[in-house]
């Protein structure tokens, strides 16, 4: 069960799916047995990414 809806956030901020997949892979390695921490890590990474780079133009 998802605690943090990071996919909706990523979609609404128009963050490329490859970026999301990269953060998912990193989080899975760091938190293999803790879904909540993994999702929280992804959400925070996406927010930081958006604050730094913004949405992708033309997507």
Buried (B, 14 or more C-beta within 10 A) or exposed (E): EEEBEBBEBBEEBEBBEEBBEBBBEBBEEEBEEEBEEBBBBBBBBBBEBBEEEEEEEEE
